[in-house]
C-alpha cells in the first residue's frame, strides 16, 4: 500500500507539473511575444532605447571612418539642408505627395543620383568602393514626428524620432540573430551609423537630426520583388532560416527588402528602416502589437513572393520552396492563426501550382 500511495502521489505531482507547463506555454502569438518581449529589444545583452543604440552597434573600420568623416565635413551644408531639424516641421499640414518629387529634385540639383523615391539612398565612393549614404527624407519623417508628438510624455523636451537610426537597430538585431543561430544562408549588407557635423553627438544617442547611415553596395543582388521566380533557387535551409529570422527579429516590410545574391544563392536583406508611422516614443520594438503585425506581414510578404513566382514560367520549380515554407509555418501554428490572410494566400498558391501542374501534364500528353 505505501508503494501504491507513493506512485499515486508521484503521478499526481507530474500531472500538476504538466498542467503548469501547459499554462505557461504560449497559446497565441501575442502571448508568445509577451513572454519574449525583451529578446526583441535586446542587442548584445543590452535593452535598446534611443540613448544607447550607438554604444552597442558595430563601429565602422577606422580607415573607412576617415573617408566618411571627410565626406560629411565637405557636405555639411548639404546634410543640414537635406536633414532639417524636427522643430522646422509643420505638423498641422500633411505634406503633399509632390514633396517627395521636390526632395528628389533638390538632390539632383546637388549632383546626387537618388536610388530611392521616399528616402535618400545616395551612391558615394569611400576607399575606392561604392557605398550608399542613406537617411530618411522629410516626407517620411513628418509621419513619424506626427505620431511621436501624439505619444510623447516627456515634459519640456522636444520629441526625438528615429527613422534613420532604426535601420541600424534592426540591422544589428538581425546580425546578432544570425550569429546566435549560426545562420549561413542569409546575408546582410554591411551598415554603420555616421555623425552629421554640427549636430548633437551621436554618442549621446542617434536620432533623425544627427546621423546618417553608410551601407556597402553589392553588385550581385537580384531583388525578389522584381524577380520572384528566383525563389525557386533558394535552398531548403535558407527558407527555414528566413522563418526563424521573421519570428525572432521582425521588420515591417520584408517582401520589399529581400534579394538573392546571384553569386552565392543566399538570401540578402538590405533595408531595415522602421515604418514611417512608428512612434519615436516607442522606439525599437516596445509596442508588442506592432511586433505581431510585423511577424505576420513578413510571412504574408514572403508567401506573396512565392505566389508571384508561381505565376512565372518557373512555376513548378517554385513548388519545393512553397512546400518547405508551409512545413515550417505548420510548426508554429500560433503564427498561422494570428492572421487569416496567411491561410488565404497559401490556398491561392496551392491552386496556382495545381493548375500549372495539370496544364504541364496536359501539354505533355498532347505532345505525345
TAVENFEN-V401811 format. One record per backbone hydrogen bond with DSSP energy under -1.0 kcal/mol. CO is the residue of the C=O (numbers start at 0). NH is the residue of the N-H. E is the energy in kcal/mol with one decimal. If there is no record, write none. Layout:
co:CO nh:NH e:E
co:CO nh:NH e:E
This chain:
co:0 nh:4 e:-2.7
co:1 nh:5 e:-2.7
co:2 nh:6 e:-2.5
co:3 nh:7 e:-2.3
co:4 nh:8 e:-2.4
co:5 nh:9 e:-2.6
co:6 nh:10 e:-2.5
co:7 nh:11 e:-2.3
co:8 nh:12 e:-2.4
co:9 nh:13 e:-2.5
co:10 nh:14 e:-2.1
co:11 nh:15 e:-2.2
co:12 nh:16 e:-2.5
co:13 nh:17 e:-2.6
co:14 nh:18 e:-2.4
co:15 nh:19 e:-2.3
co:16 nh:20 e:-2.5
co:17 nh:21 e:-2.3
co:18 nh:22 e:-1.9
co:19 nh:23 e:-1.8
co:20 nh:24 e:-2.0
co:27 nh:31 e:-2.3
co:28 nh:32 e:-2.5
co:29 nh:33 e:-2.2
co:30 nh:34 e:-2.2
co:31 nh:35 e:-1.5
co:35 nh:39 e:-1.1
co:40 nh:47 e:-3.0
co:42 nh:45 e:-1.9
co:45 nh:42 e:-2.6
co:52 nh:55 e:-1.1
co:52 nh:56 e:-1.5
co:60 nh:64 e:-2.6
co:61 nh:65 e:-1.7
co:62 nh:66 e:-1.5
co:63 nh:67 e:-2.6
co:64 nh:68 e:-2.9
co:65 nh:69 e:-2.0
co:66 nh:70 e:-2.2
co:67 nh:71 e:-2.8
co:68 nh:72 e:-2.2
co:69 nh:73 e:-2.1
co:70 nh:74 e:-1.8
co:74 nh:78 e:-2.6
co:75 nh:79 e:-2.6
co:76 nh:80 e:-1.7
co:77 nh:81 e:-2.9
co:78 nh:82 e:-2.0
co:84 nh:87 e:-1.8
co:85 nh:88 e:-1.8
co:89 nh:92 e:-1.2
co:95 nh:98 e:-2.0
co:96 nh:99 e:-1.6
co:97 nh:101 e:-2.2
co:98 nh:102 e:-2.4
co:99 nh:103 e:-2.2
co:100 nh:104 e:-2.2
co:101 nh:105 e:-2.3
co:102 nh:106 e:-2.2
co:103 nh:107 e:-2.1
co:104 nh:108 e:-2.3
co:105 nh:109 e:-1.3
co:106 nh:111 e:-2.5
co:107 nh:110 e:-1.9
co:119 nh:134 e:-1.6
co:120 nh:114 e:-2.2
co:121 nh:132 e:-2.9
co:123 nh:130 e:-2.9
co:125 nh:128 e:-2.1
co:128 nh:125 e:-2.8
co:129 nh:216 e:-2.0
co:130 nh:123 e:-3.0
co:131 nh:214 e:-2.3
co:132 nh:121 e:-3.0
co:133 nh:212 e:-2.9
co:134 nh:119 e:-2.5
co:136 nh:140 e:-2.1
co:137 nh:141 e:-2.1
co:139 nh:143 e:-1.5
co:140 nh:144 e:-3.0
co:141 nh:145 e:-2.5
co:142 nh:146 e:-2.1
co:143 nh:147 e:-2.6
co:144 nh:148 e:-2.6
co:145 nh:149 e:-1.3
co:146 nh:150 e:-1.4
co:147 nh:151 e:-2.0
co:160 nh:207 e:-2.4
co:161 nh:165 e:-1.8
co:163 nh:166 e:-1.2
co:164 nh:168 e:-1.9
co:165 nh:169 e:-2.3
co:166 nh:170 e:-1.8
co:167 nh:171 e:-2.8
co:168 nh:172 e:-2.0
co:169 nh:173 e:-2.7
co:170 nh:174 e:-2.6
co:171 nh:175 e:-2.3
co:172 nh:176 e:-2.1
co:173 nh:177 e:-2.8
co:174 nh:178 e:-2.0
co:175 nh:179 e:-2.6
co:176 nh:180 e:-2.8
co:177 nh:182 e:-2.4
co:184 nh:266 e:-2.1
co:186 nh:268 e:-2.2
co:189 nh:215 e:-2.6
co:191 nh:213 e:-2.5
co:193 nh:211 e:-2.2
co:195 nh:198 e:-1.6
co:200 nh:203 e:-1.4
co:201 nh:204 e:-1.4
co:206 nh:209 e:-1.4
co:209 nh:195 e:-1.9
co:211 nh:193 e:-2.8
co:212 nh:133 e:-3.1
co:213 nh:191 e:-2.3
co:214 nh:131 e:-3.2
co:219 nh:261 e:-2.4
co:221 nh:259 e:-2.2
co:222 nh:226 e:-1.5
co:226 nh:229 e:-2.2
co:227 nh:230 e:-1.7
co:228 nh:231 e:-1.8
co:229 nh:232 e:-2.0
co:230 nh:233 e:-1.1
co:234 nh:238 e:-1.7
co:235 nh:239 e:-1.9
co:236 nh:240 e:-2.8
co:237 nh:241 e:-2.0
co:238 nh:242 e:-1.5
co:239 nh:243 e:-1.7
co:240 nh:244 e:-2.2
co:241 nh:245 e:-2.3
co:242 nh:246 e:-2.1
co:243 nh:247 e:-2.1
co:244 nh:248 e:-2.4
co:253 nh:256 e:-1.1
co:256 nh:269 e:-1.5
co:257 nh:223 e:-1.9
co:258 nh:267 e:-2.9
co:259 nh:221 e:-1.8
co:260 nh:264 e:-3.6
co:265 nh:260 e:-2.9
co:266 nh:186 e:-3.2
co:267 nh:258 e:-2.5
co:268 nh:188 e:-1.1
co:274 nh:277 e:-1.5
co:278 nh:281 e:-1.1
co:279 nh:282 e:-1.5
co:281 nh:285 e:-1.3
co:286 nh:290 e:-1.5
co:287 nh:291 e:-2.0
co:288 nh:292 e:-2.0
co:289 nh:293 e:-2.3
co:290 nh:294 e:-2.2
co:291 nh:295 e:-2.3
co:292 nh:296 e:-2.6
co:293 nh:297 e:-2.1
co:294 nh:298 e:-2.0
co:295 nh:299 e:-2.6
co:296 nh:300 e:-2.7
co:297 nh:301 e:-2.2
co:298 nh:302 e:-2.3
co:299 nh:303 e:-2.3
co:300 nh:304 e:-1.4
co:301 nh:305 e:-2.1
co:302 nh:306 e:-2.6
co:303 nh:307 e:-2.4
co:304 nh:308 e:-2.3
co:305 nh:309 e:-2.3
co:308 nh:311 e:-1.5
co:311 nh:314 e:-1.3
co:313 nh:317 e:-1.1
co:314 nh:317 e:-1.2
co:317 nh:321 e:-1.9
co:318 nh:322 e:-2.7
co:319 nh:323 e:-2.5
co:320 nh:324 e:-2.4
co:321 nh:325 e:-2.5
co:322 nh:326 e:-2.2
co:323 nh:327 e:-2.1
co:324 nh:328 e:-2.5
co:325 nh:329 e:-2.3
co:328 nh:331 e:-2.1
co:331 nh:334 e:-1.8
co:331 nh:335 e:-1.1
co:332 nh:336 e:-2.4
co:338 nh:341 e:-1.9
co:339 nh:343 e:-1.9
co:340 nh:344 e:-2.4
co:341 nh:345 e:-1.6
co:342 nh:346 e:-2.3
co:343 nh:347 e:-1.9
co:344 nh:348 e:-2.4
co:345 nh:349 e:-2.5
co:346 nh:350 e:-2.2
co:347 nh:351 e:-2.1
co:348 nh:352 e:-2.7
co:349 nh:353 e:-2.3
co:350 nh:354 e:-2.3
co:351 nh:355 e:-2.4
co:352 nh:356 e:-2.3
co:353 nh:357 e:-2.3
co:354 nh:358 e:-2.4
co:355 nh:359 e:-2.4
co:356 nh:360 e:-2.3
co:357 nh:361 e:-2.5
co:358 nh:362 e:-2.8
co:359 nh:363 e:-2.0
co:360 nh:364 e:-2.5
co:361 nh:365 e:-2.6
co:362 nh:366 e:-2.0
co:363 nh:367 e:-1.3
